[in-house]
Amino acid sequence: MELCDANFPDSLLHSWAWMIDQADDREIVEYAKRSLLNALGSTQQVESFMHKFRQLGGATKADI
């Protein structure tokens, strides 16, 4: 499920997105947010990616 043109594997981007939505540990969520921001380059790109990720139902174990 390709959601953007970042130079990172889709599975890594999906893992970070999953962490943002599902992790119980605040530090993990913050790490995932920083990682996506670094990968995508802007808060707007992260928000767009997360919106698409959520619209498509998030990640399955097969995606990660």
C-alpha positions in Angstrom: 0.0 0.0 0.0 2.1 2.9 -1.3 0.8 6.2 0.2 3.7 8.6 -0.6 6.9 9.0 -2.6 9.3 8.9 0.4 12.7 7.2 0.0 11.9 4.8 2.8 10.4 1.3 2.5 6.6 1.3 2.7 6.7 -1.2 5.5 8.8 1.2 7.7 6.4 4.1 7.1 3.4 1.9 7.8 5.1 0.7 11.0 5.6 4.2 12.2 2.0 5.1 11.3 0.8 2.0 13.2 2.8 3.1 16.2 1.2 6.5 16.2 -2.3 5.1 16.2 -1.8 2.0 18.3 1.1 2.3 20.8 0.3 2.7 24.4 3.7 4.2 25.3 4.0 7.9 24.7 7.7 7.7 24.0 7.0 5.2 21.1 4.3 7.5 19.7 6.7 10.5 19.8 9.5 8.5 18.2 7.2 7.4 15.4 6.0 11.0 14.8 9.6 12.3 14.6 10.5 9.4 12.3 7.7 10.1 9.9 8.4 13.8 10.0 12.1 13.2 9.2 11.1 10.8 6.4 8.4 12.9 4.8 9.8 16.4 5.4 6.9 18.4 6.7 4.0 18.2 9.2 1.6 18.7 6.3 3.0 15.6 4.5 2.8 13.6 7.8 -0.8 14.6 8.2 -1.6 13.7 4.6 0.1 10.3 5.0 -1.7 9.6 8.2 -5.1 10.6 6.7 -4.5 8.2 3.8 -3.2 5.5 6.1 -6.4 5.7 8.2 -8.7 5.9 5.3 -7.3 2.6 4.0 -7.8 1.0 7.3 -4.3 1.2 8.7 -1.7 -1.5 8.5 -2.2 -5.2 8.8 0.5 -7.5 10.1 1.2 -8.4 6.5 2.0 -4.8 5.7 4.4 -4.5 8.6 
